[in-house]
Amino acid sequence: MPNIKFNYLYRCSGNYKKFTSIIFSNPDHVELSELETLIKSKLIYGEWFYAGEWKLPEIFTDIVDFRIDPTWHEFESVEYTDEDANAMICSTEFVQAIKKIK
């Protein structure tokens, strides 16, 4: 089973964006459709999440003012990939982290 690539971005109040991806190893063969359903069920208003709560690196634009800029990140997509994993946790641990979000 291929690894899983999670694509997300940060969008400041001026609508400037910074995109990134993280790739999870997938030793337990997490199904992409099930993961995407879980992710969408935990997003804030169907779009946003706090990267730290999801065990993901926070990314921000080069200039950020937290008095007016949000601290959440925006989900873009998940996909299978043959690229090497670069996450500190595997897909199963990622799923467990998301399930804990209220």
C-alpha positions in Angstrom: 0.0 0.0 0.0 1.4 3.4 -0.9 2.1 6.2 1.6 -0.5 9.0 2.3 0.2 12.6 1.4 -1.8 15.3 3.3 -1.9 18.6 1.6 -2.7 21.8 3.4 -2.1 25.5 3.5 -2.0 28.6 5.6 -4.0 31.7 4.4 -3.4 35.0 6.1 -6.1 37.7 6.4 -4.7 39.4 3.2 -5.4 36.1 1.3 -1.7 35.3 0.8 -1.1 31.6 0.9 1.6 29.1 1.8 1.2 25.5 0.8 2.8 22.4 2.2 2.4 18.6 2.3 3.3 15.9 4.8 3.7 12.3 3.8 2.8 9.5 6.3 4.0 6.0 6.0 1.0 3.7 5.8 2.0 0.3 7.4 -1.5 -0.5 8.5 -3.0 0.2 5.1 -5.3 3.1 6.1 -7.9 3.6 3.3 -7.8 7.0 1.7 -11.6 7.3 1.6 -12.0 6.5 5.3 -9.3 9.0 6.2 -10.8 11.7 4.1 -14.2 11.2 5.7 -12.7 11.4 9.2 -10.7 14.5 8.3 -13.8 16.3 6.9 -15.8 15.3 10.0 -13.3 17.1 12.3 -12.7 20.3 10.3 -13.8 23.6 11.6 -16.7 24.8 9.4 -15.6 22.1 6.9 -12.3 23.8 6.0 -9.9 24.6 8.9 -7.9 22.9 11.6 -5.2 23.7 14.1 -2.0 22.0 12.9 -0.6 21.4 16.4 -3.7 19.5 17.5 -3.4 17.3 14.4 0.3 16.6 15.0 1.3 18.6 11.9 3.9 21.3 11.5 2.4 24.8 11.5 3.2 27.0 8.5 2.7 30.7 8.2 3.4 33.3 5.6 6.6 35.3 5.9 4.8 38.2 7.4 2.1 37.3 9.9 0.2 39.5 12.4 -1.6 37.4 14.9 -3.8 40.3 16.0 -5.6 40.1 12.6 -4.4 36.8 11.0 -5.9 33.4 11.9 -3.9 30.6 13.5 -5.7 27.8 11.8 -4.7 26.0 8.6 -6.8 25.0 5.7 -7.3 21.4 4.5 -6.6 20.9 0.8 -6.6 17.2 0.0 -5.2 13.7 0.8 -3.8 11.3 -1.8 -1.8 8.2 -2.1 1.8 8.6 -3.1 5.0 6.6 -3.7 7.1 9.5 -2.3 9.1 8.7 0.9 7.5 9.5 4.2 8.6 12.6 5.9 6.3 12.7 8.9 7.4 11.8 12.5 4.2 9.7 12.9 2.6 7.1 10.7 -0.9 7.2 9.2 -2.4 5.2 12.0 -1.1 7.6 14.6 -2.4 10.5 12.5 -5.8 8.9 12.5 -5.7 8.5 16.3 -4.7 12.1 16.8 -7.6 13.3 14.6 -10.1 11.1 16.4 -9.3 12.9 19.7 -10.3 16.3 18.3 -13.6 17.4 19.7 
